[in-house]
Amino acid sequence: MAFRTIYIEKAIKVKLNLNNIVVYYENDIYQINIDEISTIVFDDPRCNISLRLLSYLCEIGINVIFNNSSHMPIGSIQTLYNHTRAPKKIKNQINWDKNTQIFLWTTIVKHKIKNQINTLKLLEKNTKIDIIERLNNEIVLGDLSNKEGTVSRIYFKELFGNTFKRFDENIVNYMLNYIYQIIRSKIAQEIVAYGYIPALGICHKSEFNLYNLADDFIEPFRPICDYYVHQILKNSTEDYLTKELKINIINILNENVFFDKAKYKIHNVIQFYVKNLINFLETGDTSYLNFPTLCNT
């Protein structure tokens, strides 16, 4: 199983040679076996990448992310026809049972909040946990009163300080956005691999968002990412995304989480998790509902 997340910047060109990615720098050449790669992040718009390589990466289903000139993830590659029964799958997706979708969204929200509570406990930030637990227990089917939003405002101030606002321009949000986008693209890739359309969400419905379903599925991963971003920031005084910080952020994909009573790397869990949620939406069988949680050690 692929396990490596590759970060490439300041390369002159990148091409395919047999089953290897060849990265050319001014004074060095590196080869990376493609079978080992789960995700590649290209962080230099000046780099020449061969079309043959991109086509092959798309064909075999490697998650490819491109950063913009501000070094933030801006796009990814999705394969169009890598599932032989995609038309049937898409028809099923359009007809997923509405009550099953509502139940799943409610369950996702509650597990996201449980992970937020776990993150706060691990970081010994306990003053608001009772309030968050009460709000989580009050969530009804569909979360029509948006308890999730209320919890998030409390949670982020507890995690990063009373002055923190989620969408301000600061190093915390830069880092959160970076890892969220990487996880989001990986989830979208798995959705496509199973023959479905990421744009058709169960709660997120924006007509301008090609990743609505990925944005539904990502929620329990966010507090896990928050924990590791908090830990990275403990050892950093930077106020912008340095190369070292970006590598540390990308390496969050290699952290262990609990899933279905076992430990797995995050990038592996995403595959199992997406498959399980889709199976639930197709069948309504609650035995498929497993969610990632932080490892305490």
FILO-834807 format. One record per residue: x, y, z of N, C-alpha, C, O in turn; residue in one letter. Coordinates in pm, whole numbers, plus 50000, padded with zeros to 5 digits. Example, Ala and Ser with C-alpha at 12.3 -4.5 7.8 and 13.67 -1.06 7.14 Angstrom:
513194943150780512304955050780513204967050780514244966850846A
512854977550708513674989450714512905000350787513415011450804S
//
This chain:
500844988150000500005000050000500885012550000501875013350073M
500505022349917501285034849909501295041850045500295041750117A
502445047850079502555053850212503265067350213503275074050316F
503865071550102504685083650103503905095650052503165094749953R
504095106950120503585119750072504785128050028505665130950109T
504825131749901505995138249842505725153149824504695157149770I
506675161249870506585175849856507725180349763508895177749790Y
507365187049653508365190849553508325206049532507285211649498I
509465212549555509585226849526510985229449468511925221749490E
511095240349395512365244949337512995234549245514215234549225K
512165225849190512685216349092512655222648953511795230948924A
513595218648868513625223648730512575216448647511825222648572I
512535203148660511525195548588511275182348662512095177848741K
510125176448632509745163548689509175155148576508305159848502V
509645142648562509155134348453509045119848499509435116348610K
508485111548411508315097348437509415089448369509745091848253L
509985079848443510955070548385510655056648439510855053948558N
510165047848350509705034648392508635036448501507605042648475L
508855031248621507865032848728508355042448836508025041048953N
509145052148793509725061648886509405076048845509315079248726N
509235084448945509215098848922510645103848933511335101149032I
511095111148833512445116548834512335131648854511695138648776V
512975136548960512925150748995514295156948970515285152749030V
514345166748882515595173248846515715186648918514875195448904Y
516795187848996517145200649056518385206048984518945199548896Y
518795217849022519915224148952521175215448957521915214448859E
521405209249074522635201349089522385186849128523335179349150N
521125182849138520815169249185519675163349104518875170549044D
519615149949104518505142649045518055132049146518865124649201I
516735131449169516175121649262515155112949189514425117849103Y
515115100149224514105091049170513275085549284513805081849389Q
511945085049263511025080249366510125069749302509505072249198I
510055057949363509215047349311507745051049326507295054249437N
507005050749216505615055249217504735046349305503765051249363I
505065033549317504235024449398504205028449545503305024249618D
505175036449590505245040549730504465053349758504315057149874E
503975060049654503455073649669501935073749684501215067649606I
501475080649787500055082849808499625096749759498585098149693S
500425106849791500095120749756501355128049713502425126049769T
501225136649611502315145249569501835159749575500755163049525I
502635168449637502335182749641503395190049560504585189549592V
502965196749453503865205049373503745219549420502675225549412F
504845224949470504815238149532505705248149459506345256549523D
505765247349328506545257049252505965258149111506165249049030D
505265269049080504635270248947505635271248833505255270248717P
506915273048864507945273848758508425260048714509125258948614R
508055249748788508535236248759507845230648634506635231848619C
508615224548545508065217948426507745203448460508625195748499N
506475199848445506015186248476505535179948347504715185848276I
506025168248314505685162148186504225157648185503705152748285S
503595159448069502205155048052502115139848067501135134748120L
503115132848019503135118148032503075114048179502365104648215R
503815121148264503795118148407502415121048466501855112648537L
501855132948437500565136648493499485126748448498625122848528L
499525122648321498535113148271498645099848345497635093648380S
499875095548370500075082748439499625083548584498995074348635Y
499955094648652499535096448791498015096348802497445090748896L
497375102548704495915102848699495365088748675494385084648737C
495985081648586495535068248550495585058648667494685050448685E
496655059548750496805049948859496245055148991496265048149091I
495725067648991494985072549107495815078149220495425076949336G
496945084349189497725091249293497155105349311496835112149213I
497045109549435496515122849467497575133449435498635133649498N
497295142149339498235152549296497665166249330496555169549288V
498425174149406497975187349451498935197849399500145195949401I
498375208949350499165220149302498975232149394497845235449432F
500075238549430500025250849508500135262949416500715262049308N
499585274149461499685286549383500945294249420501785289149495N
501085306449369502285314349395502395318649541503465322749586S
501275317449615501315320349760501575307749841501515307949964S
501865296649770502225283849833501085277449910501305270150007H
499865280249867498685273849925498065264449823498055267549704M
497545252849869496895243549776495745250249700494875256449761P
495775248949569494765255749487494015246249396492935249649348I
494555234249371493875224949283494445211049292495525208949348G
493705201449238494165187649237493655180849110492795186149040S
494205169149083493815161448964492815150749006493025143549103I
491735149848930490775138948950490605131248820490485137048713Q
490615118048833490405109548717488935109748676488055109248762T
488655110348546487275111048499486615097348491485435095948525L
487345087148446486705074448415487495062748474487935053948402Y
487665062748606488425051748665487525041948739488015034248822N
486235042148711485335032148766484425027448653483745035648590H
484405014548628483705009348509482195010748518481505010248415T
481665012448640480215013448655479805027248708478815028448779R
480565037348673480305050848725478895055748694478265061448784A
478355054048572476995058948548475965053148645475085060348693P
476065040048673475145033948768475345039448908474385042148980K
476615041348948476915046749079476345060849095475785064249199K
476505069048991476015082748998474485083049008473925091249080I
473825074048934472365073048944471955069449086471005075149139K
472665060049147472395056449286472605068449379471795070849469N
473685075849355473995087349439472865097749435472475103149538Q
472355100449316471265110149302470025105549380469245113749428I
469855092349392468665086749455468895081849598468045074849654N
470035085549658470255081549797469085086149884468575097149867W
468685077749976467555080550064467825093050149468865094150213D
466865102350148467045115050219467195113150369468015119850433K
466425104050427466525101650571467875095650608468435098750714N
468405087150521469725081350544470795092250538471735092150618T
470655101450444471605112550435471565121250560472605125150613Q
470365124350607470225132750727470815125750848471505131950929I
470555112750860471105105150972472635105150967473295106951069F
473185103150848474645103150836475225116650872476215117250946L
474655127550823475195140750854475155143251005476115148551061W
474065139451070473965141251215475055133351287475665138251381T
475285121151241476315112651302477705118351278478545118051368T
477955123451158479245129751129479485141551221480575142951276I
478475150051238478605161851324478915157851467479805163651531V
478205147951518478415143951657479815138051677480425140251781K
480315130751579481665125251591482725136051573483785135351634H
482445145851490483365157251481483505163951616484615167051660K
482375166351682482405173051813483095164351917483825169352002I
482865151351911483585142252002485095143451981485855143252078K
485515144651857486945146251828487445159851874488595161051918N
486605170251866486995183351919487195182452070488145188052124Q
486305175452137486435173652282487715166152314488435169752407I
487985155652238489195147752261490455155952240491415154752316N
490465164552137491595173352112491835182652230492965184352275T
490775188652280490905197752394491405190352518492235195552592L
490895178452541491335170852658492815167152649493545168252747K
493255162852530494655159252513495575171152534496715169552579L
495095183052503495885195252520495625201952654496115212952680L
494845195252740494525200052875493895213952872494215222652953E
492975215752777492195228052767490755224252800489945221752710K
490435223952929489235217052976488085226253018487035221153056N
488255239353014487275248253078485915248353006484895251253068T
485895245352877484645246052801484095232352762483105231452689K
484725221852810484335208452766482905205052809482155199152732I
482535208852932481165205852978480125212452888479095206352857D
480375224752847479445231852759479355224952623478265223052569I
480515221152569480535214652438479845201152444479095197652353I
480075193452551479405180552565477895182252574477145174452516E
477435192552648475995194952659475405198352523474345193152486R
476075206952448475585210552315475535198452222474605196952143L
476535189852233476565177852149475395168652182474775162752093N
475085167452310473975158952352472625164652310471645157252301N
472565177752284471315184152245471055183752094469995187952048E
472025178852018471855178551872470745168851834470725157351878I
469815173751752468725165351702468995162051556469935167251496V
468185153351501468385148651365468465160251266467545168351256L
469585160851193469795171451095470485183751150470925192251073G
470595184751283471235196451348470705209551290471465218251248D
469375210851288468755222651226469065235551301469025246351242L
469375234551431469725246451508471205249851500471665259251565S
471965242251420473395244651396474205244951525474985254251549N
474005234851608474835233551728476305231851688477205236051761K
476535225651573477925223851526478635237251514479775238551559E
477975247351456478585260551442478865267051575479905273351593G
477935265651669478115271251803479305264851872480135271651932T
479375251551863480495244351924481825248751863482795250851935V
481865250151732483115253851666483645267351713484845268951733S
482755276951732483195290151781483795289051920484805295351950R
483155281152006483685279152143485005271652137485975275352203I
485035261252057486195252252048487445259552000488505258052060Y
487325267351892488505273751836489075284451930490295286151937F
488215291452001488725301352097489425294352214490425299252265K
488895282952255489535275352360490875269652312491835269052388E
490915265452186492115258952133493225268952103494385266452137L
492895280152040493915289451992493845303452056494585312352015F
492965305352154492915318152225491655326152195491055324552089G
491245334652289489985341952280489905351452161488815354752116N
491045355852110491025365251997491015358251861490935364751757T
491105344951863491215337651737489885337551663488825335051721F
489945340251532488805339051443489205330151326490295331651269K
488335321051292488695310451199489205315451064490105309351007R
488655326451012489035330250876489885342950871490015349050765F
490475346850984491465357550981492715352750906492955340750893D
493495362350858494755358750792495875358350895496405368750935E
496225346450937497315344451032497885330551013497325322450938N
498995327851079499705315351056498875303151094498965292751030I
498045304451198497205293051239496245289351127496145277651089V
495545299151073494595296450966495275291950838494745283450766N
496455297450809497195292750692497485277850703497325270250607Y
497905273750823498245259650843497005250750840497015239950781M
495935255250905494685247550903494175245950760493805235050719L
494145256950685493665256450548494505246950463493985239850377N
495805246950488496725238650410496415223850428496245216550331Y
496325219450554496105205150577494665201350545494435190350495I
493705210050572492325206850535492205204450385491535195150341Y
492855213050306492745211750161493375198750111492865192650017Q
494465194650173495105182150133494205170250167494025161350084I
493635170150288492725159450327491495159450237491035148950192I
490975171250210489775172750125490015167049985489155159949931R
491175170049928491455165049793491605149849793491205143249697S
492185144349900492325129849910490965123149922490725112649861K
490075129050000488715123650013487995124249879487345114649839I
488105135749810487465137149679487975126649581487215120949503A
489285124149586489875114049498489255100349525488955092949431Q
489075096849651488495083749684487025083049642486565072549597E
486285094049656484895094349612484805091349463483975083349420I
485675097749384485695095349240486105080949210485555074649119V
487065075749285487545062149261486435051849279486465041249216A
485465054849363484345045649384483185048449288482135042149298Y
483385057849196482405059949090481385070849117480385071849045G
481615079149220480635089149258481145103349227482295105149186Y
480265113249246480585127149213480785135149343479865135849424I
481965141049365482195148649488481305160949502481095165749613P
480775166149391479985178449397478615176349460478005186049505A
478105163949464476765161249515476845157749663477075146149699L
476665167749749476805165649892475525161249960474455161249900G
475655157350087474485153650167474035165250255472855166150288I
474945174050294474585186250367475085198550292474315207850268C
476365198650254476895209550174476275208850034476335198549967H
475675219849991474915219849867475295231349773474575233749676K
476375238249798476695250149719476835246749571477495237149534S
476195254849486476305252849342477665256949289477985254149173E
478475263549371479805268049329480905258849380482085261349355F
480545248249452481525239549516481545225849450480545218649451N
482685222249391482835209149328483135198049428483255186449390L
483245201549558483675191849658482695191049775483105188649888Y
481405192949749480425192949857480445180149939480435180650062N
480485168549873480475155949946481775153950024481765148750135L
482885158149965484165157550038484115166550161484665163050265A
483455178050150483335187050264482415181350372482565184550490D
481455173050332480655165750432481515155450505481515154750628D
482255147550427482985136350484484195140650568484605133250658F
484755152250540486015156150605485855159650753486825159450828I
484635162850795484455169350925485135162351043485775169251122E
485035149051061485705142951176487235143851172487885142351276P
487815146251054489265147551043489755161351088490915162851126F
488895171251083489345184851114489945186151254491035191651267R
489265181351360489875182751494491185175051509492055179051585P
491315163951436492575156551438493685165151379494785165951434I
493395171451265494365180751205494655192451297495805196751309C
493625197551364493795208951456494805205451565495665213651601D
494695193251617495615189051723497065189651676497925195051745Y
497325184051557498705183651509499205197351468500395200351485Y
498335205751416498735219551386499115226751515500105233951520V
498335224751619498645230851750500005226251799500785234251851H
500295213351784501575207951830502745213351747503805216151801Q
502545214651617503605220251532503895234651571505055238751578I
502845242351599503015256451634503715258351768504335268751791L
503615248551856504285249451986505795251051970506455257152054K
506325245451863507765245551840508175254951728509265253651671N
507305264651696507605273851586507265288151626506305290651698S
508085297451578507815311751599507525318551465507435330851460T
507375310951359507165316751226505765322751215504815318051277E
505655333251134504345339151108503945337650961502995344050915D
504675329150888504305325750751504695311250726505435305350804Y
504205305550618504435291450589505815289250528506015291350409L
506745285050610508075281550561508035267450501507065260050519T
509105264050430509195250550375509115240050486508445229850470K
509795242550597509785232850708508375231050763507955219850791E
507655242150779506285241150829505405233250733504605224950776L
505535235850604504705228850506504995213850508504075205750498K
506255210250520506595195950526505995189750652505475178550647I
506075196850765505475191750889503965190150875503385180550926N
503335199750808501885198950788501525186950701500625179350734I
502235185450591501965174250500502155160950572501445151250545I
503135160350662503425147950733502315144050831502345132950886N
501355152850854500205149150936499495137050875498915128950947I
499555135750743498955124250676499535111050723498895100650711L
500755111350777501425099250823501245096550972501815087051025N
500455104951040500175102551181499165091151196498345088751107E
499245084351310498315073351337497015078451397497005087951476N
495925072151358494635074351422493995060751447494345050751384V
493035060551541492255048351561491105048151462490425058251440F
490895036551403489755034851312489355020251315490155011451286F
488095017851349487575004251353488444995251440488804984051400D
488785000251559489494992851663490954989551629491534980251686K
491524996951537492934994851502493595008151470492915018251448A
494935008251467495695020151432496065019851285496535009751232K
495865031351218496255032751079496795046751056496505055951133Y
497585048350951497975061550907496745068850851495845062650795K
496725082050867495575089750821495325087650673494175085950632I
496385087650591496165086450447495575072950409494915071850306H
495795062650491495165049650467493725049350517492855043450453N
493485055750631492145055950688491155062650594489995058550586V
491595072950523490685080250433490035070650334488835071650309I
490795061450280490255051850183489185043150248488105041450192Q
489495037450366488525028850434487265036650473486145031950458F
487495048650523486415057150575485435060850465484215059650482Y
485955065450352485075069350241484275057350192483075058350167V
484935046150178484245033950133483115030450230482015027050186K
483375031350360482345027950459481155037350453480015032850458N
481415050550442480305060050438479455058150314478225059150320L
480085055450202479325052850078478525039950091477375039450047I
479105029750151478355017350172477135019850260476065014150237N
477295028250361476145031550446475065038750367473875035650380F
475465048550285474495055850206473775046750106472615049250072L
474455036450059473845027049965472925017050034471925012649975E
473245013350158472525002250223471755006050348470784999450384T
472185017050416471575020550543472055012150659471515013150770G
473055003750638473594994850741474525002650833475605006750790D
474135004650958474925012951051476235006451093477085013051153T
476424993651063477704987251098478864993351019480024991551056S
478555000450910479605007050831480065020150894481045026050849Y
479375024850997479685038051050480815037351152480585035551272L
482025038751103483225039851186483905053051157483925057551042N
484455059351260485035072551243486435073151303486705066551404F
487335080951243488695082051297488715090051426487955099551443P
489585086151517489795093651641491295094551668492075086251623T
491665104751743493075106651779493585095151863492875090051949L
494815091251839495505082151930496015090052049496535101152033C
495865084552168496315091752287497825090952304498395098652382N
498475081752232499925080452241500525080152103501735079152088T
//
